Amino acid sequence: MSNEKISFEAALKRLEEIADLLESSTTSLDESMTLFEEGVALSKECTRLLNTAKQKIATLTEVESGERFDD
């Protein structure tokens, strides 16, 4: 995955494509490893994006008493 920003939706769509390709068993071992590495990077990016969104929601839903919206 490059250093370009990717939306959560685009990353998730690409992860689905990668899963389909890996499940098809038509890819070589080398290609499968490359796809797997890309998938891991995309998964990490999705987690980062979700955590950022969760933090923004928590910040926006803070009440004046200082309480926060947490798990």
Predicted model as a PDB file, atoms N, CA, C, CB and O in Angstrom, pLDDT in the B-factor column:
MODEL        1                                                                  
ATOM      1  N   MET A   1       0.858  -1.182   0.000  1.00 49.00           N  
ATOM      2  CA  MET A   1       0.000   0.000   0.000  1.00 49.00           C  
ATOM      3  C   MET A   1       0.891   1.227   0.000  1.00 49.00           C  
ATOM      4  CB  MET A   1      -0.969   0.008   1.227  1.00 49.00           C  
ATOM      5  O   MET A   1       1.899   1.259   0.705  1.00 49.00           O  
ATOM      6  N   SER A   2       0.541   2.216  -0.765  1.00 51.00           N  
ATOM      7  CA  SER A   2       1.338   3.427  -0.859  1.00 51.00           C  
ATOM      8  C   SER A   2       1.022   4.367   0.300  1.00 51.00           C  
ATOM      9  CB  SER A   2       1.091   4.128  -2.199  1.00 51.00           C  
ATOM     10  O   SER A   2       0.166   4.082   1.138  1.00 51.00           O  
ATOM     11  N   ASN A   3       1.729   5.490   0.328  1.00 49.00           N  
ATOM     12  CA  ASN A   3       1.529   6.476   1.380  1.00 49.00           C  
ATOM     13  C   ASN A   3       0.326   7.377   1.115  1.00 49.00           C  
ATOM     14  CB  ASN A   3       2.770   7.317   1.536  1.00 49.00           C  
ATOM     15  O   ASN A   3       0.038   8.269   1.913  1.00 49.00           O  
ATOM     16  N   GLU A   4      -0.380   7.154   0.003  1.00 71.00           N  
ATOM     17  CA  GLU A   4      -1.550   7.955  -0.313  1.00 71.00           C  
ATOM     18  C   GLU A   4      -2.652   7.652   0.700  1.00 71.00           C  
ATOM     19  CB  GLU A   4      -2.035   7.680  -1.761  1.00 71.00           C  
ATOM     20  O   GLU A   4      -2.767   6.536   1.207  1.00 71.00           O  
ATOM     21  N   LYS A   5      -3.461   8.682   0.982  1.00 88.00           N  
ATOM     22  CA  LYS A   5      -4.593   8.472   1.875  1.00 88.00           C  
ATOM     23  C   LYS A   5      -5.663   7.681   1.140  1.00 88.00           C  
ATOM     24  CB  LYS A   5      -5.159   9.821   2.388  1.00 88.00           C  
ATOM     25  O   LYS A   5      -5.893   7.871  -0.054  1.00 88.00           O  
ATOM     26  N   ILE A   6      -6.305   6.796   1.876  1.00 92.00           N  
ATOM     27  CA  ILE A   6      -7.368   5.979   1.315  1.00 92.00           C  
ATOM     28  C   ILE A   6      -8.558   6.072   2.258  1.00 92.00           C  
ATOM     29  CB  ILE A   6      -6.909   4.491   1.111  1.00 92.00           C  
ATOM     30  O   ILE A   6      -8.386   6.107   3.476  1.00 92.00           O  
ATOM     31  N   SER A   7      -9.734   6.113   1.715  1.00 94.00           N  
ATOM     32  CA  SER A   7     -10.917   6.178   2.574  1.00 94.00           C  
ATOM     33  C   SER A   7     -11.161   4.804   3.187  1.00 94.00           C  
ATOM     34  CB  SER A   7     -12.166   6.657   1.774  1.00 94.00           C  
ATOM     35  O   SER A   7     -10.696   3.786   2.675  1.00 94.00           O  
ATOM     36  N   PHE A   8     -11.892   4.795   4.282  1.00 95.00           N  
ATOM     37  CA  PHE A   8     -12.244   3.541   4.933  1.00 95.00           C  
ATOM     38  C   PHE A   8     -12.988   2.638   3.954  1.00 95.00           C  
ATOM     39  CB  PHE A   8     -13.099   3.799   6.190  1.00 95.00           C  
ATOM     40  O   PHE A   8     -12.711   1.443   3.861  1.00 95.00           O  
ATOM     41  N   GLU A   9     -13.926   3.220   3.234  1.00 95.00           N  
ATOM     42  CA  GLU A   9     -14.746   2.448   2.304  1.00 95.00           C  
ATOM     43  C   GLU A   9     -13.903   1.832   1.188  1.00 95.00           C  
ATOM     44  CB  GLU A   9     -15.835   3.333   1.707  1.00 95.00           C  
ATOM     45  O   GLU A   9     -14.110   0.679   0.812  1.00 95.00           O  
ATOM     46  N   ALA A  10     -12.954   2.606   0.662  1.00 96.00           N  
ATOM     47  CA  ALA A  10     -12.087   2.094  -0.401  1.00 96.00           C  
ATOM     48  C   ALA A  10     -11.176   0.990   0.132  1.00 96.00           C  
ATOM     49  CB  ALA A  10     -11.244   3.234  -1.006  1.00 96.00           C  
ATOM     50  O   ALA A  10     -10.949  -0.012  -0.546  1.00 96.00           O  
ATOM     51  N   ALA A  11     -10.660   1.173   1.338  1.00 96.00           N  
ATOM     52  CA  ALA A  11      -9.802   0.156   1.939  1.00 96.00           C  
ATOM     53  C   ALA A  11     -10.580  -1.134   2.178  1.00 96.00           C  
ATOM     54  CB  ALA A  11      -9.204   0.668   3.256  1.00 96.00           C  
ATOM     55  O   ALA A  11     -10.081  -2.227   1.913  1.00 96.00           O  
ATOM     56  N   LEU A  12     -11.789  -1.001   2.675  1.00 96.00           N  
ATOM     57  CA  LEU A  12     -12.617  -2.177   2.939  1.00 96.00           C  
ATOM     58  C   LEU A  12     -12.958  -2.914   1.635  1.00 96.00           C  
ATOM     59  CB  LEU A  12     -13.910  -1.765   3.674  1.00 96.00           C  
ATOM     60  O   LEU A  12     -12.938  -4.143   1.580  1.00 96.00           O  
ATOM     61  N   LYS A  13     -13.268  -2.148   0.602  1.00 97.00           N  
ATOM     62  CA  LYS A  13     -13.573  -2.762  -0.700  1.00 97.00           C  
ATOM     63  C   LYS A  13     -12.363  -3.523  -1.227  1.00 97.00           C  
ATOM     64  CB  LYS A  13     -14.010  -1.687  -1.722  1.00 97.00           C  
ATOM     65  O   LYS A  13     -12.496  -4.639  -1.731  1.00 97.00           O  
ATOM     66  N   ARG A  14     -11.188  -2.922  -1.112  1.00 97.00           N  
ATOM     67  CA  ARG A  14      -9.968  -3.594  -1.583  1.00 97.00           C  
ATOM     68  C   ARG A  14      -9.684  -4.842  -0.742  1.00 97.00           C  
ATOM     69  CB  ARG A  14      -8.756  -2.626  -1.530  1.00 97.00           C  
ATOM     70  O   ARG A  14      -9.242  -5.857  -1.280  1.00 97.00           O  
ATOM     71  N   LEU A  15      -9.932  -4.779   0.560  1.00 97.00           N  
ATOM     72  CA  LEU A  15      -9.760  -5.960   1.402  1.00 97.00           C  
ATOM     73  C   LEU A  15     -10.666  -7.101   0.943  1.00 97.00           C  
ATOM     74  CB  LEU A  15     -10.048  -5.614   2.867  1.00 97.00           C  
ATOM     75  O   LEU A  15     -10.251  -8.260   0.921  1.00 97.00           O  
ATOM     76  N   GLU A  16     -11.888  -6.772   0.580  1.00 97.00           N  
ATOM     77  CA  GLU A  16     -12.822  -7.788   0.070  1.00 97.00           C  
ATOM     78  C   GLU A  16     -12.310  -8.385  -1.238  1.00 97.00           C  
ATOM     79  CB  GLU A  16     -14.225  -7.178  -0.142  1.00 97.00           C  
ATOM     80  O   GLU A  16     -12.403  -9.594  -1.450  1.00 97.00           O  
ATOM     81  N   GLU A  17     -11.770  -7.538  -2.112  1.00 96.00           N  
ATOM     82  CA  GLU A  17     -11.206  -8.028  -3.370  1.00 96.00           C  
ATOM     83  C   GLU A  17     -10.036  -8.973  -3.106  1.00 96.00           C  
ATOM     84  CB  GLU A  17     -10.750  -6.849  -4.251  1.00 96.00           C  
ATOM     85  O   GLU A  17      -9.919 -10.024  -3.737  1.00 96.00           O  
ATOM     86  N   ILE A  18      -9.173  -8.587  -2.166  1.00 96.00           N  
ATOM     87  CA  ILE A  18      -8.015  -9.414  -1.821  1.00 96.00           C  
ATOM     88  C   ILE A  18      -8.473 -10.760  -1.262  1.00 96.00           C  
ATOM     89  CB  ILE A  18      -7.111  -8.686  -0.798  1.00 96.00           C  
ATOM     90  O   ILE A  18      -7.928 -11.803  -1.621  1.00 96.00           O  
ATOM     91  N   ALA A  19      -9.466 -10.734  -0.390  1.00 96.00           N  
ATOM     92  CA  ALA A  19      -9.981 -11.991   0.181  1.00 96.00           C  
ATOM     93  C   ALA A  19     -10.519 -12.884  -0.933  1.00 96.00           C  
ATOM     94  CB  ALA A  19     -11.096 -11.707   1.233  1.00 96.00           C  
ATOM     95  O   ALA A  19     -10.265 -14.089  -0.931  1.00 96.00           O  
ATOM     96  N   ASP A  20     -11.248 -12.319  -1.873  1.00 95.00           N  
ATOM     97  CA  ASP A  20     -11.772 -13.110  -2.994  1.00 95.00           C  
ATOM     98  C   ASP A  20     -10.641 -13.717  -3.819  1.00 95.00           C  
ATOM     99  CB  ASP A  20     -12.665 -12.242  -3.891  1.00 95.00           C  
ATOM    100  O   ASP A  20     -10.702 -14.882  -4.210  1.00 95.00           O  
ATOM    101  N   LEU A  21      -9.610 -12.916  -4.079  1.00 94.00           N  
ATOM    102  CA  LEU A  21      -8.477 -13.408  -4.860  1.00 94.00           C  
ATOM    103  C   LEU A  21      -7.754 -14.537  -4.127  1.00 94.00           C  
ATOM    104  CB  LEU A  21      -7.501 -12.264  -5.162  1.00 94.00           C  
ATOM    105  O   LEU A  21      -7.387 -15.542  -4.734  1.00 94.00           O  
ATOM    106  N   LEU A  22      -7.554 -14.367  -2.830  1.00 94.00           N  
ATOM    107  CA  LEU A  22      -6.857 -15.398  -2.055  1.00 94.00           C  
ATOM    108  C   LEU A  22      -7.684 -16.679  -1.948  1.00 94.00           C  
ATOM    109  CB  LEU A  22      -6.529 -14.874  -0.656  1.00 94.00           C  
ATOM    110  O   LEU A  22      -7.132 -17.779  -1.943  1.00 94.00           O  
ATOM    111  N   GLU A  23      -8.992 -16.535  -1.863  1.00 94.00           N  
ATOM    112  CA  GLU A  23      -9.864 -17.700  -1.768  1.00 94.00           C  
ATOM    113  C   GLU A  23      -9.994 -18.440  -3.096  1.00 94.00           C  
ATOM    114  CB  GLU A  23     -11.231 -17.279  -1.283  1.00 94.00           C  
ATOM    115  O   GLU A  23     -10.328 -19.625  -3.114  1.00 94.00           O  
ATOM    116  N   SER A  24      -9.737 -17.759  -4.193  1.00 90.00           N  
ATOM    117  CA  SER A  24      -9.908 -18.376  -5.508  1.00 90.00           C  
ATOM    118  C   SER A  24      -8.850 -19.428  -5.807  1.00 90.00           C  
ATOM    119  CB  SER A  24      -9.879 -17.317  -6.577  1.00 90.00           C  
ATOM    120  O   SER A  24      -9.048 -20.280  -6.673  1.00 90.00           O  
ATOM    121  N   SER A  25      -7.755 -19.374  -5.112  1.00 82.00           N  
ATOM    122  CA  SER A  25      -6.616 -20.297  -5.265  1.00 82.00           C  
ATOM    123  C   SER A  25      -6.052 -20.323  -6.680  1.00 82.00           C  
ATOM    124  CB  SER A  25      -7.033 -21.696  -4.872  1.00 82.00           C  
ATOM    125  O   SER A  25      -5.451 -21.314  -7.093  1.00 82.00           O  
ATOM    126  N   THR A  26      -6.241 -19.248  -7.415  1.00 89.00           N  
ATOM    127  CA  THR A  26      -5.654 -19.162  -8.753  1.00 89.00           C  
ATOM    128  C   THR A  26      -4.382 -18.317  -8.749  1.00 89.00           C  
ATOM    129  CB  THR A  26      -6.667 -18.577  -9.741  1.00 89.00           C  
ATOM    130  O   THR A  26      -3.749 -18.142  -9.790  1.00 89.00           O  
ATOM    131  N   THR A  27      -4.008 -17.798  -7.590  1.00 90.00           N  
ATOM    132  CA  THR A  27      -2.823 -16.965  -7.505  1.00 90.00           C  
ATOM    133  C   THR A  27      -1.623 -17.807  -7.087  1.00 90.00           C  
ATOM    134  CB  THR A  27      -3.044 -15.807  -6.518  1.00 90.00           C  
ATOM    135  O   THR A  27      -1.754 -18.801  -6.373  1.00 90.00           O  
ATOM    136  N   SER A  28      -0.467 -17.387  -7.546  1.00 92.00           N  
ATOM    137  CA  SER A  28       0.769 -18.074  -7.170  1.00 92.00           C  
ATOM    138  C   SER A  28       1.082 -17.757  -5.704  1.00 92.00           C  
ATOM    139  CB  SER A  28       1.957 -17.650  -8.101  1.00 92.00           C  
ATOM    140  O   SER A  28       0.484 -16.860  -5.110  1.00 92.00           O  
ATOM    141  N   LEU A  29       2.007 -18.490  -5.149  1.00 93.00           N  
ATOM    142  CA  LEU A  29       2.414 -18.250  -3.767  1.00 93.00           C  
ATOM    143  C   LEU A  29       2.962 -16.834  -3.612  1.00 93.00           C  
ATOM    144  CB  LEU A  29       3.467 -19.284  -3.325  1.00 93.00           C  
ATOM    145  O   LEU A  29       2.610 -16.133  -2.663  1.00 93.00           O  
ATOM    146  N   ASP A  30       3.812 -16.416  -4.528  1.00 95.00           N  
ATOM    147  CA  ASP A  30       4.381 -15.067  -4.448  1.00 95.00           C  
ATOM    148  C   ASP A  30       3.303 -13.995  -4.519  1.00 95.00           C  
ATOM    149  CB  ASP A  30       5.391 -14.852  -5.568  1.00 95.00           C  
ATOM    150  O   ASP A  30       3.318 -13.034  -3.749  1.00 95.00           O  
ATOM    151  N   GLU A  31       2.365 -14.168  -5.452  1.00 95.00           N  
ATOM    152  CA  GLU A  31       1.278 -13.198  -5.584  1.00 95.00           C  
ATOM    153  C   GLU A  31       0.392 -13.223  -4.341  1.00 95.00           C  
ATOM    154  CB  GLU A  31       0.440 -13.489  -6.847  1.00 95.00           C  
ATOM    155  O   GLU A  31      -0.060 -12.177  -3.876  1.00 95.00           O  
ATOM    156  N   SER A  32       0.149 -14.405  -3.809  1.00 95.00           N  
ATOM    157  CA  SER A  32      -0.659 -14.528  -2.588  1.00 95.00           C  
ATOM    158  C   SER A  32       0.007 -13.809  -1.427  1.00 95.00           C  
ATOM    159  CB  SER A  32      -0.883 -16.006  -2.232  1.00 95.00           C  
ATOM    160  O   SER A  32      -0.664 -13.132  -0.648  1.00 95.00           O  
ATOM    161  N   MET A  33       1.320 -13.951  -1.306  1.00 96.00           N  
ATOM    162  CA  MET A  33       2.046 -13.273  -0.226  1.00 96.00           C  
ATOM    163  C   MET A  33       1.977 -11.755  -0.390  1.00 96.00           C  
ATOM    164  CB  MET A  33       3.517 -13.734  -0.193  1.00 96.00           C  
ATOM    165  O   MET A  33       1.819 -11.028   0.590  1.00 96.00           O  
ATOM    166  N   THR A  34       2.095 -11.287  -1.615  1.00 96.00           N  
ATOM    167  CA  THR A  34       1.995  -9.844  -1.874  1.00 96.00           C  
ATOM    168  C   THR A  34       0.603  -9.336  -1.521  1.00 96.00           C  
ATOM    169  CB  THR A  34       2.318  -9.529  -3.354  1.00 96.00           C  
ATOM    170  O   THR A  34       0.457  -8.285  -0.898  1.00 96.00           O  
ATOM    171  N   LEU A  35      -0.413 -10.085  -1.919  1.00 96.00           N  
ATOM    172  CA  LEU A  35      -1.790  -9.706  -1.593  1.00 96.00           C  
ATOM    173  C   LEU A  35      -2.014  -9.729  -0.082  1.00 96.00           C  
ATOM    174  CB  LEU A  35      -2.788 -10.648  -2.292  1.00 96.00           C  
ATOM    175  O   LEU A  35      -2.664  -8.840   0.468  1.00 96.00           O  
ATOM    176  N   PHE A  36      -1.479 -10.740   0.578  1.00 97.00           N  
ATOM    177  CA  PHE A  36      -1.632 -10.838   2.029  1.00 97.00           C  
ATOM    178  C   PHE A  36      -0.994  -9.640   2.719  1.00 97.00           C  
ATOM    179  CB  PHE A  36      -1.011 -12.142   2.550  1.00 97.00           C  
ATOM    180  O   PHE A  36      -1.581  -9.058   3.631  1.00 97.00           O  
ATOM    181  N   GLU A  37       0.210  -9.273   2.283  1.00 98.00           N  
ATOM    182  CA  GLU A  37       0.890  -8.106   2.860  1.00 98.00           C  
ATOM    183  C   GLU A  37       0.065  -6.834   2.649  1.00 98.00           C  
ATOM    184  CB  GLU A  37       2.294  -7.938   2.237  1.00 98.00           C  
ATOM    185  O   GLU A  37      -0.060  -6.010   3.555  1.00 98.00           O  
ATOM    186  N   GLU A  38      -0.489  -6.683   1.464  1.00 97.00           N  
ATOM    187  CA  GLU A  38      -1.341  -5.522   1.187  1.00 97.00           C  
ATOM    188  C   GLU A  38      -2.568  -5.543   2.097  1.00 97.00           C  
ATOM    189  CB  GLU A  38      -1.774  -5.500  -0.303  1.00 97.00           C  
ATOM    190  O   GLU A  38      -2.978  -4.508   2.623  1.00 97.00           O  
ATOM    191  N   GLY A  39      -3.144  -6.716   2.277  1.00 97.00           N  
ATOM    192  CA  GLY A  39      -4.308  -6.853   3.146  1.00 97.00           C  
ATOM    193  C   GLY A  39      -4.016  -6.485   4.586  1.00 97.00           C  
ATOM    194  O   GLY A  39      -4.824  -5.826   5.240  1.00 97.00           O  
ATOM    195  N   VAL A  40      -2.863  -6.908   5.082  1.00 97.00           N  
ATOM    196  CA  VAL A  40      -2.475  -6.569   6.459  1.00 97.00           C  
ATOM    197  C   VAL A  40      -2.338  -5.053   6.605  1.00 97.00           C  
ATOM    198  CB  VAL A  40      -1.142  -7.274   6.846  1.00 97.00           C  
ATOM    199  O   VAL A  40      -2.802  -4.474   7.587  1.00 97.00           O  
ATOM    200  N   ALA A  41      -1.701  -4.420   5.627  1.00 96.00           N  
ATOM    201  CA  ALA A  41      -1.539  -2.960   5.673  1.00 96.00           C  
ATOM    202  C   ALA A  41      -2.891  -2.258   5.620  1.00 96.00           C  
ATOM    203  CB  ALA A  41      -0.653  -2.479   4.510  1.00 96.00           C  
ATOM    204  O   ALA A  41      -3.117  -1.283   6.337  1.00 96.00           O  
ATOM    205  N   LEU A  42      -3.787  -2.752   4.772  1.00 97.00           N  
ATOM    206  CA  LEU A  42      -5.119  -2.157   4.684  1.00 97.00           C  
ATOM    207  C   LEU A  42      -5.908  -2.364   5.970  1.00 97.00           C  
ATOM    208  CB  LEU A  42      -5.885  -2.747   3.504  1.00 97.00           C  
ATOM    209  O   LEU A  42      -6.636  -1.472   6.406  1.00 97.00           O  
ATOM    210  N   SER A  43      -5.767  -3.520   6.567  1.00 97.00           N  
ATOM    211  CA  SER A  43      -6.445  -3.800   7.830  1.00 97.00           C  
ATOM    212  C   SER A  43      -5.973  -2.842   8.917  1.00 97.00           C  
ATOM    213  CB  SER A  43      -6.204  -5.255   8.260  1.00 97.00           C  
ATOM    214  O   SER A  43      -6.781  -2.321   9.686  1.00 97.00           O  
ATOM    215  N   LYS A  44      -4.679  -2.614   8.980  1.00 96.00           N  
ATOM    216  CA  LYS A  44      -4.121  -1.666   9.957  1.00 96.00           C  
ATOM    217  C   LYS A  44      -4.652  -0.256   9.703  1.00 96.00           C  
ATOM    218  CB  LYS A  44      -2.573  -1.670   9.898  1.00 96.00           C  
ATOM    219  O   LYS A  44      -4.972   0.473  10.642  1.00 96.00           O  
ATOM    220  N   GLU A  45      -4.743   0.120   8.434  1.00 95.00           N  
ATOM    221  CA  GLU A  45      -5.259   1.454   8.090  1.00 95.00           C  
ATOM    222  C   GLU A  45      -6.736   1.578   8.466  1.00 95.00           C  
ATOM    223  CB  GLU A  45      -5.071   1.735   6.580  1.00 95.00           C  
ATOM    224  O   GLU A  45      -7.161   2.620   8.966  1.00 95.00           O  
ATOM    225  N   CYS A  46      -7.521   0.524   8.231  1.00 96.00           N  
ATOM    226  CA  CYS A  46      -8.932   0.545   8.626  1.00 96.00           C  
ATOM    227  C   CYS A  46      -9.058   0.705  10.139  1.00 96.00           C  
ATOM    228  CB  CYS A  46      -9.647  -0.744   8.163  1.00 96.00           C  
ATOM    229  O   CYS A  46      -9.892   1.474  10.617  1.00 96.00           O  
ATOM    230  N   THR A  47      -8.244  -0.012  10.883  1.00 96.00           N  
ATOM    231  CA  THR A  47      -8.261   0.096  12.341  1.00 96.00           C  
ATOM    232  C   THR A  47      -7.902   1.509  12.774  1.00 96.00           C  
ATOM    233  CB  THR A  47      -7.292  -0.917  12.972  1.00 96.00           C  
ATOM    234  O   THR A  47      -8.531   2.063  13.675  1.00 96.00           O  
ATOM    235  N   ARG A  48      -6.893   2.097  12.135  1.00 95.00           N  
ATOM    236  CA  ARG A  48      -6.492   3.468  12.469  1.00 95.00           C  
ATOM    237  C   ARG A  48      -7.623   4.448  12.176  1.00 95.00           C  
ATOM    238  CB  ARG A  48      -5.227   3.868  11.685  1.00 95.00           C  
ATOM    239  O   ARG A  48      -7.912   5.332  12.983  1.00 95.00           O  
ATOM    240  N   LEU A  49      -8.258   4.290  11.024  1.00 95.00           N  
ATOM    241  CA  LEU A  49      -9.360   5.182  10.661  1.00 95.00           C  
ATOM    242  C   LEU A  49     -10.538   5.035  11.620  1.00 95.00           C  
ATOM    243  CB  LEU A  49      -9.818   4.902   9.229  1.00 95.00           C  
ATOM    244  O   LEU A  49     -11.151   6.032  12.002  1.00 95.00           O  
ATOM    245  N   LEU A  50     -10.857   3.809  12.011  1.00 96.00           N  
ATOM    246  CA  LEU A  50     -11.944   3.584  12.969  1.00 96.00           C  
ATOM    247  C   LEU A  50     -11.615   4.183  14.333  1.00 96.00           C  
ATOM    248  CB  LEU A  50     -12.226   2.085  13.112  1.00 96.00           C  
ATOM    249  O   LEU A  50     -12.479   4.777  14.978  1.00 96.00           O  
ATOM    250  N   ASN A  51     -10.374   4.030  14.769  1.00 96.00           N  
ATOM    251  CA  ASN A  51      -9.972   4.597  16.056  1.00 96.00           C  
ATOM    252  C   ASN A  51     -10.030   6.125  16.031  1.00 96.00           C  
ATOM    253  CB  ASN A  51      -8.559   4.132  16.422  1.00 96.00           C  
ATOM    254  O   ASN A  51     -10.420   6.755  17.015  1.00 96.00           O  
ATOM    255  N   THR A  52      -9.643   6.709  14.905  1.00 94.00           N  
ATOM    256  CA  THR A  52      -9.721   8.168  14.761  1.00 94.00           C  
ATOM    257  C   THR A  52     -11.172   8.628  14.823  1.00 94.00           C  
ATOM    258  CB  THR A  52      -9.072   8.623  13.433  1.00 94.00           C  
ATOM    259  O   THR A  52     -11.488   9.613  15.490  1.00 94.00           O  
ATOM    260  N   ALA A  53     -12.052   7.914  14.129  1.00 94.00           N  
ATOM    261  CA  ALA A  53     -13.475   8.266  14.149  1.00 94.00           C  
ATOM    262  C   ALA A  53     -14.043   8.119  15.568  1.00 94.00           C  
ATOM    263  CB  ALA A  53     -14.270   7.375  13.156  1.00 94.00           C  
ATOM    264  O   ALA A  53     -14.808   8.969  16.026  1.00 94.00           O  
ATOM    265  N   LYS A  54     -13.670   7.053  16.248  1.00 94.00           N  
ATOM    266  CA  LYS A  54     -14.138   6.829  17.615  1.00 94.00           C  
ATOM    267  C   LYS A  54     -13.688   7.968  18.532  1.00 94.00           C  
ATOM    268  CB  LYS A  54     -13.620   5.476  18.147  1.00 94.00           C  
ATOM    269  O   LYS A  54     -14.459   8.436  19.370  1.00 94.00           O  
ATOM    270  N   GLN A  55     -12.448   8.409  18.374  1.00 92.00           N  
ATOM    271  CA  GLN A  55     -11.932   9.506  19.193  1.00 92.00           C  
ATOM    272  C   GLN A  55     -12.681  10.802  18.893  1.00 92.00           C  
ATOM    273  CB  GLN A  55     -10.423   9.695  18.953  1.00 92.00           C  
ATOM    274  O   GLN A  55     -12.994  11.562  19.810  1.00 92.00           O  
ATOM    275  N   LYS A  56     -12.967  11.059  17.633  1.00 91.00           N  
ATOM    276  CA  LYS A  56     -13.719  12.266  17.275  1.00 91.00           C  
ATOM    277  C   LYS A  56     -15.117  12.234  17.882  1.00 91.00           C  
ATOM    278  CB  LYS A  56     -13.811  12.412  15.746  1.00 91.00           C  
ATOM    279  O   LYS A  56     -15.608  13.244  18.388  1.00 91.00           O  
ATOM    280  N   ILE A  57     -15.754  11.061  17.827  1.00 90.00           N  
ATOM    281  CA  ILE A  57     -17.087  10.928  18.423  1.00 90.00           C  
ATOM    282  C   ILE A  57     -17.017  11.160  19.923  1.00 90.00           C  
ATOM    283  CB  ILE A  57     -17.685   9.536  18.125  1.00 90.00           C  
ATOM    284  O   ILE A  57     -17.866  11.849  20.488  1.00 90.00           O  
ATOM    285  N   ALA A  58     -16.012  10.592  20.565  1.00 88.00           N  
ATOM    286  CA  ALA A  58     -15.852  10.776  22.006  1.00 88.00           C  
ATOM    287  C   ALA A  58     -15.649  12.247  22.343  1.00 88.00           C  
ATOM    288  CB  ALA A  58     -14.673   9.947  22.526  1.00 88.00           C  
ATOM    289  O   ALA A  58     -16.226  12.753  23.305  1.00 88.00           O  
ATOM    290  N   THR A  59     -14.835  12.926  21.556  1.00 88.00           N  
ATOM    291  CA  THR A  59     -14.588  14.354  21.792  1.00 88.00           C  
ATOM    292  C   THR A  59     -15.855  15.165  21.580  1.00 88.00           C  
ATOM    293  CB  THR A  59     -13.475  14.870  20.869  1.00 88.00           C  
ATOM    294  O   THR A  59     -16.155  16.061  22.369  1.00 88.00           O  
ATOM    295  N   LEU A  60     -16.594  14.867  20.536  1.00 87.00           N  
ATOM    296  CA  LEU A  60     -17.808  15.619  20.228  1.00 87.00           C  
ATOM    297  C   LEU A  60     -18.933  15.370  21.213  1.00 87.00           C  
ATOM    298  CB  LEU A  60     -18.277  15.282  18.851  1.00 87.00           C  
ATOM    299  O   LEU A  60     -19.817  16.211  21.375  1.00 87.00           O  
ATOM    300  N   THR A  61     -18.907  14.228  21.869  1.00 85.00           N  
ATOM    301  CA  THR A  61     -19.989  13.896  22.789  1.00 85.00           C  
ATOM    302  C   THR A  61     -19.617  14.143  24.250  1.00 85.00           C  
ATOM    303  CB  THR A  61     -20.389  12.453  22.606  1.00 85.00           C  
ATOM    304  O   THR A  61     -20.357  13.756  25.155  1.00 85.00           O  
ATOM    305  N   GLU A  62     -18.486  14.779  24.479  1.00 79.00           N  
ATOM    306  CA  GLU A  62     -18.117  15.132  25.856  1.00 79.00           C  
ATOM    307  C   GLU A  62     -19.188  16.038  26.447  1.00 79.00           C  
ATOM    308  CB  GLU A  62     -16.724  15.828  25.903  1.00 79.00           C  
ATOM    309  O   GLU A  62     -19.721  16.914  25.765  1.00 79.00           O  
ATOM    310  N   VAL A  63     -19.490  15.823  27.700  1.00 54.00           N  
ATOM    311  CA  VAL A  63     -20.411  16.715  28.396  1.00 54.00           C  
ATOM    312  C   VAL A  63     -19.602  17.715  29.207  1.00 54.00           C  
ATOM    313  CB  VAL A  63     -21.389  15.919  29.310  1.00 54.00           C  
ATOM    314  O   VAL A  63     -18.413  17.511  29.451  1.00 54.00           O  
ATOM    315  N   GLU A  64     -20.248  18.787  29.621  1.00 51.00           N  
ATOM    316  CA  GLU A  64     -19.535  19.868  30.305  1.00 51.00           C  
ATOM    317  C   GLU A  64     -18.872  19.405  31.596  1.00 51.00           C  
ATOM    318  CB  GLU A  64     -20.487  21.004  30.605  1.00 51.00           C  
ATOM    319  O   GLU A  64     -17.896  20.011  32.040  1.00 51.00           O  
ATOM    320  N   SER A  65     -19.373  18.368  32.189  1.00 51.00           N  
ATOM    321  CA  SER A  65     -18.789  17.883  33.446  1.00 51.00           C  
ATOM    322  C   SER A  65     -17.456  17.182  33.232  1.00 51.00           C  
ATOM    323  CB  SER A  65     -19.752  16.938  34.138  1.00 51.00           C  
ATOM    324  O   SER A  65     -16.784  16.804  34.191  1.00 51.00           O  
ATOM    325  N   GLY A  66     -17.081  17.013  31.978  1.00 67.00           N  
ATOM    326  CA  GLY A  66     -15.817  16.362  31.687  1.00 67.00           C  
ATOM    327  C   GLY A  66     -15.960  14.864  31.435  1.00 67.00           C  
ATOM    328  O   GLY A  66     -14.971  14.186  31.157  1.00 67.00           O  
ATOM    329  N   GLU A  67     -17.160  14.354  31.528  1.00 63.00           N  
ATOM    330  CA  GLU A  67     -17.352  12.936  31.229  1.00 63.00           C  
ATOM    331  C   GLU A  67     -17.176  12.729  29.735  1.00 63.00           C  
ATOM    332  CB  GLU A  67     -18.755  12.439  31.698  1.00 63.00           C  
ATOM    333  O   GLU A  67     -17.423  13.626  28.929  1.00 63.00           O  
ATOM    334  N   ARG A  68     -16.743  11.525  29.387  1.00 59.00           N  
ATOM    335  CA  ARG A  68     -16.538  11.190  27.987  1.00 59.00           C  
ATOM    336  C   ARG A  68     -17.339   9.969  27.637  1.00 59.00           C  
ATOM    337  CB  ARG A  68     -15.062  10.966  27.683  1.00 59.00           C  
ATOM    338  O   ARG A  68     -17.660   9.151  28.499  1.00 59.00           O  
ATOM    339  N   PHE A  69     -17.660   9.848  26.364  1.00 58.00           N  
ATOM    340  CA  PHE A  69     -18.325   8.671  25.834  1.00 58.00           C  
ATOM    341  C   PHE A  69     -17.259   7.635  25.541  1.00 58.00           C  
ATOM    342  CB  PHE A  69     -19.159   9.004  24.559  1.00 58.00           C  
ATOM    343  O   PHE A  69     -16.497   7.786  24.586  1.00 58.00           O  
ATOM    344  N   ASP A  70     -17.191   6.599  26.335  1.00 60.00           N  
ATOM    345  CA  ASP A  70     -16.202   5.531  26.149  1.00 60.00           C  
ATOM    346  C   ASP A  70     -16.912   4.209  26.081  1.00 60.00           C  
ATOM    347  CB  ASP A  70     -15.156   5.524  27.284  1.00 60.00           C  
ATOM    348  O   ASP A  70     -18.116   4.117  26.317  1.00 60.00           O  
ATOM    349  N   ASP A  71     -16.139   3.162  25.750  1.00 57.00           N  
ATOM    350  CA  ASP A  71     -16.696   1.804  25.665  1.00 57.00           C  
ATOM    351  C   ASP A  71     -17.455   1.429  26.878  1.00 57.00           C  
ATOM    352  CB  ASP A  71     -15.623   0.805  25.441  1.00 57.00           C  
ATOM    353  O   ASP A  71     -17.983   0.320  26.958  1.00 57.00           O  
TER     354      ASP A  71                                                      
ENDMDL                                                                          
END                                                                             
